[in-house]
């Protein structure tokens, strides 16, 4: 009786292996596959299972080494304690090429520029205006066109040149409103260093007029103190920041692109150039909601560990760019340190670093 039962079970398995749609079951039928084929299938399945086990083990060990515990202290966080985000606007061009070429000619002491020198000066300005992360390779063609004229400007302060030729606040912004009231744009937007170039930022503690500020940001609804950041507790489309950008003066021969760059970040962070948004000047209304704010607290023992082991920096540790720590600032710092180590140079924007600009 037992033999008949075993035979019926074997017959059911063979029938299922022959007609089943589940992948791999056909290898269970000895009549359909040879012993070598079944052995290879078993080895393959065992190898996949072992690999999956190793991956699960590695993930679990990583979690065990650095577990994340989230604790909500208070779900009713007051809105008036949240600062309005920093808004950074970058002009379509880093500099007016015509103004830059005139400054280059003045640096050479040349009053009349011939066609050959004019082409070389234009190529030099094109190369400088294209210096931005991560597309540094785009300047090579312009450098080749400039030829040997580049060596005539080895003692030139490129940072000064770009600041002189940079479009001013009044040339970028037409009108600015805060909470429904019109303000002079130059009282709201200030020079901001970014990896794209020199830009103008609102409510940024890393802008040039606020880099001296230390400690936690102080909130205000006015602007009596330069170290106080703006806040907004009202709702509605016109209750925050509203700006009108000028149409690029292409008709004046400046050859501007027609797109501005917009970056939104936390007030203490450096603008993230990789998350910039291109905005045509003809756009009437733009809504961008992209803001990441994260605060990580640790015990005092973590700070005693070497940076190679904890793989992070604290706010009171050395920085090349800013006194304020953020993940974006730390990433920018790493890129600049790499430039300094490889070529002993950095971009003209971050000229406060001790290196050849």
DOMILO-947907 format. One record per residue (C-alpha): x, y, z. Coordinates in steps of 0.1 Angstrom, whole numbers, plus 5000, padded with zeros to 4 digits. Layout:
<rs>
XYZ;...
</rs>
This chain:
<rs>
500050005000;502950245008;504650164976;501450254956;501250574976;504850664968;504250584931;501250804929;503051094945;505951044921;503551044892;501951374904;505351534908;506351424873;503051554858;503451884876;507051914865;506051844829;503052094828;503752344855;504552704846;506752774877;510352834866;512752544874;510252264883;511052084851;514452004865;512651784891;511651524864;514551274859;513051174826;513151524811;516651624823;519851444827;521651414861;524251664850;521551924841;519851874874;523151904892;523952234875;520452364884;520852274920;524352444921;522952764905;520052784929;522352724958;524752994946;521853244943;520553154977;524053194992;524553534975;521153654987;522153545022;525453745021;523654055009;521054025037;523853975062;525854275049;522654495051;521854385086;525454435098;525454785083;522254865101;523654715133;526754935131;524755255125;521155215136;518855515130;516455605157;513855875150;512056045178;509456315174;509756545204;506756765195;504356745166;503257105172;506357285161;505657665160;505657805125;507258125135;510457945145;510957825109;512858075088;511858145053;514157945029;517158105012;516458194975;519458224951;519158364916;522058334891;522158554860;522058394826;525758484822;528558514847;529658834833;529059084805;531558974778;531859324764;532659484797;535059194804;536859234771;537259604778;538859534812;541159284796;542259534770;542859794797;544959544816;547159514785;547259894781;545759864746;543460144735;542560004701;541959624697;542459464663;540459174650;542958914661;543359034696;539559094699;538858734690;541358614716;539858844743;536458714734;537658354737;539258424771;535958574784;534058274770;536358034788;536058224822;532258254819;532057874814;533857784846;531257614867;530857274883;530557004869;531157114833;534757244835;535657054803;533557294782;536157564786;538857374766;537657484731;537557854742;541057814757;542357674724;540957964705;542658214729;545958064720;549158224735;547158534746;546258354778;549858404791;549458774789;547058764818;548958544843;548958824869;545358914864;542958884893;540158694877;537858734907;538159114905;537459094867;534358884871;532959104899;533459414877;531759254848;528959074868;525459194861;524359404890;521259354911;519359624892;520359464859;518959124871;515859224891;513159454880;510859444911;510959274944;508059224969;508159075004;504859005021;503059214996;505259525001;507659644975;511359664985;514459784968;515959454954;519459554965;518259555001;516959194998;519459024975;523259004982;526258854965;526458474969;529358244961;528157924943;529857664921;527957814892;529558154898;528658474916;524958494922;522458694943;520758534974;517858634996;517858535033;521158335030;523558325060;526258215036;526058525014;528858775015;527059025038;526258755064;529358535064;530458695096;527258575114;527858295140;525458095161;521858005155;519958225131;517758485147;514258525133;512658855124;509958995103;512059295094;515659355084;517059565112;519959325119;521959175091;522358845111;518658805115;516858595089;513458655075;510458455085;506858435073;503858295091;501258415066;499658205038;498858285002;500658334969;501658704977;502558655014;506158545008;508858654983;507858774948;510358884922;510259004886;513358944865;514559164837;514559034802;518158974791;519459254770;520259044739;519459344717;522359534732;524859274720;525559104753;524558764739;522858654771;521158324775;517458374783;517458154813;518158234849;519057974875;517157934908;518357754939;516357714971;518057585003;518057615040;519357955053;522557815067;523557595038;525457665006;523257664974;523357324957;524357394921;523357034911;519757114921;519357444903;516257514882;516457684848;513857964845;513258154812;512958524817;509558524800;508058304827;505358474845;504958244875;507157974889;506457754919;509357544932;508957324963;512257154970;513857205004;515656955025;516457025061;518056765083;519456795118;521556515133;522556505169;525156275185;526656205218;529956375228;531756045224;531256045186;533256365183;536256195199;536455945171;538856025141;537156165110;538155855090;535955635113;532955865119;532955995083;531456325092;532556675104;531256885132;530257255130;533257365151;535857185129;537957335101;536357445069;537757595038;534757795028;532257875056;532057865093;528557715090;528457345084;526057165060;526256855040;526357055007;529157285021;531056975031;530756824996;531857154980;534857165004;535856814994;535856904957;537857214964;540357024984;540756784955;541457074931;544057214955;545756874958;545756794921;546557134905;547057384934;544357594920;540657664925;537857854907;537758234908;534558224929;536258074960;539258304959;539358324998;541057994997;544858014998;545657904962;546358054928;543058184913;
</rs>
